[in-house]
């Protein structure tokens, strides 16, 4: 079934970078080679687009031009299929997924794979003397996310389409996504990511569906003919939200959904009076202010202006999305009281939590519903996914800022809060402390609106993203609210789309799986379980290891080009790739690296297995500790890699500008997956799932989805260390735990001393003093306490690596037993338990 909205429009009566190109791998070819006619048709379509859409000839076309022409030709295939399909009925219910991030990366591989045209495209381009890998590598990454949150949203959108669940994704079309990371002498430097520099061939602009989003102003009261009071918000500023639609194609092209991203534009592009008066810069000031909203993903909020811009971004896309879906519902169904029957709105984290008062405003102020009816519609339509237990990541906004920027919404929030607290008082809950804990307004350090609490109250369901995370939500951040409604919080463990992270990212392993257990693995992730029967087979192990070797050789070429560092493909590739944050504990990994370096120097004749430590990830521009961690990793790499005493035994590489495409190069080449966050702080993780699916063994704490991975792959096929969440809390209650742990670990003390003495920063011994002060002082993330057990687990990895038969058996079992972590399974659970929407054609 094809989404009936793709071609309907409104129902009202990027430059690429050379160092990114080599990371692409096409999906596995179909069992039947493409016909000559199919190849010829696609070849001619590509030439047509090259000439008439881009104005190029084959002689003058660059790789980027060939990519755009190929993308446009494939996009036409989706449109043709929609036009050829019988006009479908309006779906009974749609899912609307609101997320500030959609880390979709490159789309050509998804489009070719889901259309079944990868082999056809390769042959068509080959006839033109063009290499598909070079063409695909010319596509810029759509870096519209910071990490797991945005990549999860992208995986969910692909699974929704593959399951034929009618859905819209709603977000922001950032001109510049997450910054491009340069590493200069170990220091991160941020430069703009220019993914739209040469346009985006995948999208359709929909100016006819634009809407206005207001800010500031005042709220007036008017008396209605029936004597009732109506409040009217009169914004001081309005910004135009223009949608750009990207098709989200499901597996085997059976269904298409839409990702609608909003671009901010000024209502008037220029003030002609000021311009003609000579104030040429001031004449476009309002335009610059408006368009700043969709300019950059996550602008720094370290200044008041940056803080306000973050709130403007969140309200902008949330309001535009709600206006859009409300307008669609009215056109199709009429009465907004039936919205919960035909729409499910999922809030991905607290960024769109302002949807609660905005939906109430639209229903009450714009469409005349009573407060009671509007609250029923809101609380039966919205659902909220929580992604963090970190207090600093649970958004709150100053009441003063909210009142100035969104005055009507602040009135609605106050009324929601008053009714909420009043109902508790009527039931005898009058203790001031208890009421303060569940209030939407936090008054402990100035008045602030608790957006997590707001989303909780306004949602029918609130879900965590792993079993541990969900239970900790009930026990910690939402404990007071959970006590009031013990059925509201449910668990929905995250998942990943196997089409992207196995079929496309690792075609060799996919072909091996198809040969072993049949082509059904392409349609049913559960069929991967059949690989377990081959785990002990020496011949199959050899083929599995050969696939890994090929990907390691490819990754070594990428790393050499980006960093100049040579990697030994025969070494164990030990990988930690994720956003740089203290709780993710890249620093623990670096400390173990330093200790291993010292141990090799102290015992040079010991049989140390060759190991390559690979780091990648970005630090937020204002997060100085995270930036220091990157510099330490780079400085450690510089000394270790230059020391002939450890040559061939230990190599360290920090690979810059982590992205979806770089992940697609690293993950299939990884032998060891570092998932070492402080227990109780990682909500779920999805990198752990991608790496395990591709056969990397996990070394990790009992945190997030690591626990469920352990349950599925088995205790013998994972390396677990460190305190669990309960142990972390107990240890934090004991004063002086860091000092005791360091005193009890000469190995850890020696590593810390080497860093403190300037061993990796000659001439500047205090360079890493802020990191050392944190570790040796409060040590909030318990690196010192977990270090020795981490060292033990790493030496267990060494021992396992020396036994190839056992290692490859465990790797194969990881691939076989991670089918449960498919985002298809996750979406089915959301559909059944949260959205109450049917899966499949006719939904």
N, C-alpha and C positions, 0 to 999 in steps of 0.2 A: 504494500500500500504506500502510495506517495502522499506526502503532506500536501493537503489542498491549499495551504497558504503560500506555497513556494512562489507561484506565479501570480497570485491574486493581488499583490501589492496591498494598498490600503483599502479597507472595505467601506469607507465612508462614501453616501450618495451626495616598496621597501628596497633600498640598495643592499646587496649581499657583500660578504667579506670573504676574501680568498681563503682564510684559515678555517672557514666553516665548510668548505666544499667537499672535502674528502670523507665526511662522516656518513654519507647517505648509502643505504643498501636497499635495493628494490625487494619487493615481496617475492615469495616463491612463485615460480611459474606454474601455470595450471598443467594438469596431467596431459591435456590435449593441446598441441601447438596451435597457435592462432592461424586462421585461414588467410590465404593470400588476399582475398577480398577485404577482410577485416583490417589487415595491415595497410592496404592501399587506401581504404576509406579514411583511416585515422591519419595516415601520412598526408593525404590531400587536405584534410581538415586543418592540420597543423600549418601547412603551407598557406592556406587561405587566411588563417588568423595572423600569421606572420606578415602577410602582405597588407591585408585590409584593416586589421585592428592595430597593427604596430608600425606599418609603413616601412617594413624592412624586407630585404632580399636575403636569400641564404648566404650570399657572399658577404653581406655586411652584418649579419646577425651575430650577436654575442650569446654566450650561454644564458644570460638573463632573458634575452629576447626569446630564445627557444623555450625556456621555461614558461614564460608568459603565454606564448602561442600554444604550447601543450596544455597548460592549465585551462585556457579559454576553450580549447577543443573538447577537453574532458567535461568542462562545465556545461557545454552545449549538449553533451550526451545526457546529463541529468535533466536538463530542460526538455529535451526531446522526449524522454521517458515520461515526464509529467504531462506534456501535451498529448502524448499518445494514450495515456491512461483515461479510462472513463472518469468523469467528474465524480470524485468521492463525496459521500455525505459528510456534513459537518461532524467531526468526532464528538462522541458523547462527553468526553472529558479530556482536557489537556493538562499537561504539567508545564509550569512556568518556573524555570530555575534561575534565580537571581544570584549573581556572583560578581564581586568586584574584579575577579581574576578569571581568565580563561587562557591557560597556558597551552595553546593549541600547537605551537611549533610549526613545522612545515606540514603542508596538507597534501602535497602531490602523492606521497606514498600511500596515505589513507585513501585518496580518491582512486588511484590506480588499483590498489588492492581490493577495495570494496566493489569496484566495477568489474574486477576480473580482467583488467586490461594492462597489467604490468608487462607481460611478455609482448603483447601487441604494440605497446608504446615503444618498447626497446627496439623491436624489429622495424617499426615505422621510422623512428629516428635514425636507425642504422642505415636505412636506405638513403637517407639524406646526408650520410657521413657525420652524424652527430651521436655522441655517447650519452646515454640516458643518465648515467651516474653524474656526469658533469652538469647536465641540465638540472637534475634534481638538486644538486649541491648549490646551484645558483639561487634557489628559493631562499629568501630571508626567513629566519625564525620569527614567528609572530610572538614576541616575548611579552605577552599580555598577562603575566603572572610572576610571582616571586618564588614559587616552589610548589610544594605538595597541594596547597589549597587550589591553585589554578590548574594544575595538571589533573587533579581529581575531577574538577568540573569538566575538563575536556574529555576525560575518559567516560564520565557519566553521560555526556551528550552523545558520544559515539554509541554507547550501549543502548541508550534510549531509542536511537534510530534503528539499531540492529534488532531490538525487540519490538519494533513497530509501535512504540508508545508515542502518541502525538505530543510534541513538546516544543517549546521555545526556550532557548537560553537567552538571558538578558545580561548585558554588561556594558562596559565602556570601550569605545574604539580609541584607545590611547594613540596619539600621534607618535609618541616615543614610549615604548614599553619599558620594562626593567632595563636599567642602564647597561651599556656594554662595558665589561670589566677589562681594564688593562692592568698588568702587573709590571711596574717599573722599579727595579732594584728591590723587589719584594713588597712594594707598597701598592695597594689597590688605588687605581684612579678610575673615576667614573666618567664616561662620555656618553652622549645620547645614542640610543639604539634607533637607527633610521630605517625601520622595516617598511615604511610607506614611501620611501624616497622615490621609487619608480612605480608607485601604484600597487593595487592589490587585485589581481585578476580573478580572485575567487568571489568577490563581493558584488552585491547589487545595492546601489544607493536607492533609498525610498523617500525622496523629499516630500511626497504627497502624504506620508504618514508621520511627518514631523509634529511635535507638540511643544508647548511652552512650559517651562519650569520656573517658578518664582522664588525670590529670595527677599528677605527683609520686609519693610513696609509696616502696615498696621492692620488691625482687625476691627472692623466696624460691625455694629449691631443694627439690624433692620427689623421692623415689625411687619410680619406677614398679614395678609388679609384676615386670616383666622385668629389673629392676636398672638400667635407664637413669635418667639424671637429667633431670628436667623443671623448667624455670624458670617461675615463676608471678609475674606482675606484679600487685601489690596497690596500686592507685592510692590516694593520700590524698584525691583529689577526683575526682568524676565530674560531667560536664556532659551534659545531654540535648541531642541534636541532632535537631531536628524538621524534616523536609523539607517544602518548598513547591514544587509542580510548576507550571511554566508551559509551555503547549504551544508548540512551535516548528513552525510550519506551513510546509511546502514550497510551491514555486511550483505554482500551479493546484490546490493542496490535494490533491496525490496522495500525500503522506506526512506523518506527524506524528511528531516526536521530542519529547523532554522535557528541559527545563532544570530540574534539581533543585537548589534553593538551600537551604542549611541555616541554621536559626535556633537560637541557643544559648539554652537555658533551664535553670534550676536543677532539680535532681532534686526538691527540696522548695521550694515557693514561699515559705514563711515558717517560721521556727522558733517554733512556738507557745509553747514554754516561755519563751523570752526575751520574746516579745511580751506574754504574759500577766503576766510579771514586770515589765513596765513599760519594757523596752528595745525600744521600737517601731522605732527606726532599726536597731539592731544585729540585730534579728530578720530583717531582709531583706538583711543585708550579703552573705551568700553568694549570694543571688539576684543582687544587683547585680554581684558579681564574675563570676559565670557568664555573665550576659547581656551583659556588656561585650565579650565575644568577638565578637558579631555586631552591636555597636552602631554602629561607625564604620569606614568603609573607610580603611585606612592611617593608624591613629593615629600621632602623632609618636613616633619611637623615639629622641628626644634624651635621654630619661631611662631609667634601668634598668627602671622599671615599664613604660614604653612599649615598650622593647625586648622584654621578656618577653611583653607582650600580642601583639606581632606574631607571635612564635613560637607562642603559644597559638592564634591565629587559623589559622595555616597547618596546624598539626597537627589542629586541630578539624575543618576541612572535609575534609582528606585522609583522616583516620581514618574519619570517618563515611561518606565516599564508598566507601572500600575495603570497609568492613564491609557496606555496602549491596550492592555488586556481587558480593562473595563469597557473601553470603547468597542472592542471586538465582541465581548459578551452581549452588550446592549444591542449591537447590530444583529447578532445571531439569535439571541434568546429573549431580549427585552428586559424582563424583570431582574434586577440585580439581587433580589432575595434568593435566587436560584444559583448564585455564583458558586457556592460550595459544591453543588452537584456537578458542575461542569468545569471547574478549575481547581487545581492544587498548586499553591505557590510555595516553593521551597526557598528559604533564606539560607544561603551558604555562608555561615559565620555571622558576626554581628554587623558587618558592613551595610547590609540592606535592612537592618532592624528598624530603621525609621519607617519601614513599610507599615508598621502597626498604626501609628497616628496618621500617616498619609492615606492609607486605605479608609480609615475612619473619616477623614476630612472629605475624601471624594464621595463617599457614600452619604454622609450627613449633609455637608455643605453644598455639594454639586448636584447630588441626585435626590435629595430630600428624604432619605430614609430616617426613621426614628433612631435615636441612640441605641435602644435595645436591639432593634433589627440589625443595625450596622455592626454592633459588637458581636452578635451571633454570626453574621456573615464572616467577619474578620477572623474570629477564633475558630471557625470551622473550615477556613480556606488556607490560612498560613500554617507553615511548619518551619521549624528552625533546627539547623545542624550546628552544634557546638564543636569547635576544633581545638580548643586549648583550655588548659587549667591554669595557665600563667596569669597572675593578676594583671600584669602590665599589658597583656594582649586582650583582656576582656574590656572592650571599649567603654569609656565613660566620656561624656561631654559636659563642659561647664554650662550651668543653667544660663548664665549671662550670655554666652555665645548663642545658645539655642534660642533664647528670647529675642535676641537681635536678628538672627538669621532666619529663624523659622517661628515667628511669634504664634501663629495659629496652632502649630504642632505642639508647642509648649503648653498651650491651654488644654489641648486634648490630653497630653501626658499627665498634666495635673489632675484632670478629671478622672482619667483611668485610675490613677494612683489613689485618689480620694475614695472612689467607689470600692476599690480593692481593699484598702485599709478599713473602710467603714464596714464592709461585709465581715471582716475578721473580728472587728470589735463587737459586732452583733452576736458573734458566736463565742464571746467570752475571751477572745485573745486580745487582751488590752495591755500586756506587758510592753513597756516602751522599747526595751531591747529587741524583743521579738518582732515588733512592728517595724523597727528601724532596719532589721535584717532583710525584710521582704519588701521594703519600700523601693519604688523606682528612683527615688532621690537619695543619693548618698550625701550625708551632711557632715562626714567626719573631717574632711579637709576642704571646706568650701562646698557649696552645693553643686552636685554633678548628677547627670542623668545616667543611670545604669542601663546600657543598651542590652546587655545579656538578660537582665531581669525583664526589660520591656519585651524582648522577643519571646521570653518564656511565657509571660502572661498572655501575649497575643496569639500564641501558637496552639494548634490542636495537639501536636506531638512535638517533642524535643528529643533529638537523638544524639548519642555519642557515636564515635567512629571506630571503636574497638571495645571488646568486652571489659578490659580493665578501665579504660577511659570512661566508659559509661557508668561503671560502678563508682569511680572516684567523683564523677559529676554529682551523683546522688549523695555522696558522703561529704563533699567539700563545697565547691563554689555555688551549687544550687541546693544544698541541704535544706535550708529553711523553706524554700519554695517547693522542693520535693515533698516535704512533710505535709504540705497543704494539698497536694495532688500526686499521690504515689503512683498513678498509672501513666502520667504524662511522659516521663523519660523512658525511651526505649533504645536499644542498641542496634546499629546497622554498621557492621564492620566494613571498612572501605574495600574497594577492589580496583583492579586495573583492566584495561581492555587488552585482551590477548592479540587482537588484530594488530595493534601498534607495537606492543612490547614483546611479542614472540614472532608473529608472521612477518612483520615488516622489519623489525630490529634484528632478527636472527633467522634469516631465510634458510641457512644451512641446517640449523637445529630443527626448523619446521619441516624441511624435506625429510630429515632423518626420522622424525616422529611419524610423518605420513607413511614412509616406507615400513615402519615397524608396526603401527597399529591401525593404519588406514586413513583415508582422507576425511573421515568423520571428525578427526581432531580439529579440522579447520572450522567446523560448525559447532562442535560441542566440546568446550574445554574439559569437561569431565572425562572425555575419552583419553586424555593424557595419562590417566591412571594406569592405562595399559602398558606404559613404559616400565612400570615397576617390575614386570616379568623379565625385563632385559637387564636389570641392574647388575646381575652377577655375570652376565655374558661377556667374556673377554673381547670377542670380536666387536660387539656393540659398543663396549667401553672405548675401544680403540677408535672407532668412528666418531663417537661423541667427543673424545679428547682431540681428534683431528679438527673437528669443527671449532672447538675452543681455540686451538692453536692458530687457526686461520684468522680468527677475530682478534687474537692478541697481537698477531703480526700487523694487522690493519691498524689497531690502536697504537702500536709502537710508532707507526709512520705518522699518525696524527700528533702524538706527543712530541716527536722529533721536530716536526714542522713548527709547532706552537711554542716549544720551550727550548729546543736544542738538546734535550736530554735523550740519551739512547736507552731504550728498555730491552731487556733480554726476554723474548717471548717464552723461554723455557722456565723462567722464574715464576714463583707464586705471585699473582697480581692481587694485592691487598688494597681494597677500594673503599674510600669514604667520600661520597659525593652527595652534598646537600647544602642547604643554606647554612652559612657560618653563624653559629649561635653558641653561647657558652653552655646551654643545657644539652646541646647535641654532642658536646665534649670532643670536638676535634682536638682540643688541647690534651686530653688524655691520650689520644692516639699519638700525638707528637711526643709527649713525654715517654711513651713506651718506645718510640722510634729512637729517641736519644739514648735511652737505657740499652736498647739492643745494639746501637752503635758502640757504646762503651763496652758492652759485653763481648762483642766481636773483637774489639781491639785488645781486650784483656785475655781472651782465649782464642787466639788466631788459628790454632790447630784443631779446634772443635768443628764438628760437621754441621755447619750452619747452612740450612737450605737457602738458596737464592730467593730473595724477596724484593718485590717492587711495591713501594707505598705510593698510592695515587690519591691525591686530594683534589677536589674541585668544589667550588661554591662561591657565592657572593655574600659580602657583608653589607648591611644597610649603611648608606653613606655616613650617618651620624653615629654609628655603633663602633666606638673607638676600640673597645676590647676585642671585638670580632676582627677588626682590621689588623690589630696586633697579632692575632692568631695566624692570619694569613702571612704576615711578615715573618713570624717565627718559623712557620712551615717552609717558607721560601729560603730563609737563612739556613735552616737545618739542611735543606736539600743542597744548598750551595757547598757547604762544608763536607757533607757525607759523600756527595757525588765526586768531589775533587780528591778524596782521600784514597790513595792506591791500596791502603791496608784493608779496605773493605770492598774493593772493586769486585764485582761479580757476586757479591753476597747481599749487599743492601743498596738500593737505589730509591731516591725520593723525588717525587714530581708533584708540583702544584700546577694544574692545568687551568689556564685562565678562561674566563667568559663561559662559565657553565650554562648550558642551555639544553633544551629537549634534544636537539640534534647531537650534541656532545654526549648526552646520556645514552643515546641510541648507539654510539660508538663504544662507550665504556662498559655498559652493562653486559653485553654478550661476551666481553673479554675478561670479566672479573672472576677470580677464583674465590675470593673471600669478601664478604659483605659486612662492612662495619656499621652496626646499629647499636651504638653504645651510649645512648642518652641516659641521663639520670632517671632511674625508675620512677614512674608516676608522672613524668612531665611530657613525654611524647604521646600525643593523642592516639595516633595509629601508625603513621608512616605508610608510604606506598612504594618508596624506593626499595624497602626490604622485600616487598612482594615481587617487584620486577627482577631484582637480582636473584632471588630464590627460584623464580620461574625459569630463568636462564641458566640455572645450575650452580650458582655461587653458593657456598656454604656461609651461613650467618654466624658471626661472632657478635653477641649482643647481651643486653640486660633483659630482665623480665619486664619489658615496658612496651606499651602500645600493642601493635599487632604481632610483635615478636612472640608473645605468649601463644597466640593462635597458630603462628607458623610452626612453633615448636610442637604443638599438639598434632599438627598435620604431618610434618616431615619425620617426627620421631626424635627422641632424646639423643640418639646416637648420630644424628645427621645435622647437628647444630651445636655451637659452642656457647654455652651460657655462663655468665660470670656475674659477680657483684651482688649488691643488696637488692632486694625487691622493694616495692613501693612502701610496704609497712616498715621494712628495715631502714629505709631512708628517713622516714618520719621519726622513728625511734632514735636514730643516730643524731639527727639534727637537734634533738632535745638534750643531748649530752654536751656540755661545754668542753672545748678543747680537743675535739675529735681530730682535727687536722694535724695539730702538733703531735698527738700521740701516734697517728698513722705514719707521719714522716719519720719520727724517731724509731718506729718499729720496722722501717723499710730502708736499709742502707742503699738499695738500688735506686729508689725514688729520690732519696736525699742527694745522691751523687748526680742524678740527672738535673735536679733543680739547681744544684751548686754550679754545674757546668754552664747552664744558661745564665745564672746570676753573675758569674765571673766574666761574662762577655765571650764565652767560648764560641758563640755563633754571631756575635756582634762586636768584633774587635774594634777598639777605639771608642765604643759606646756601650760599656757594660750595663748601664741602667736602661737600655732600650726596652727591655721586657719587664721592667720593675712592676708596672701595673698588673700584669698577668700573674707574676710571682706573689705579689701582695695579696691578690684574691685567693690563690691556691693555698698559700701558707697561713692566711688569716681566716676569713669566714668560710672559705671553700664551700660556697652555697650549693655547688653541684657535685660535691663529694668525690672529686677526682682522687684525692689522697687516700680515702677509705677504700675505694674500689681498685686502686692501682695494682696491688700485689696479685689480686685474683685475676685481673685482666692480663698481667704478665703470665700467670699460670695458664690461662686459656690460650694465649698466643703460642706458648710452647707446645700445648696440646695440638694446635694447628700445625706446627712444624712437624710433629711426630706423625700426624695423619697424612701430611703431604709426602712424607717419605714412603708411604705405602700406597702406591698408585691405584692398586685394585680397590682398596677400601675407599680411597678418595673419590674415584669416579663412580663407584657404587652409590655413595652418599649424594653426589652431584645429580646423578640420574634420578634418584628418589626425590630430591628436591623438585626437579622439573615435574615428575609424575604426580606429586602429592600437593601441588599448590594450585590445582584447578579451582578449588573452592574460592580462591581470591580473585576470581573474575568479577569485573564490574557488572557483568550481566546478572550474576547472582545478587549483587548488592541492589541493582535496580529492580529486580523482581521483588525483593524484600520491601523496598520503599513503596513500590506499586501496591503491594498487598496490604501492608500494615499502616502506611502513612498517607499515601495519596488516594487509596481505594479506586484504582484505575486498572482496567484490564490490560493484559499484555497480548500483543499480536495483532494481526490484521483485523480491522473492524472495531478496534478499541474505541 
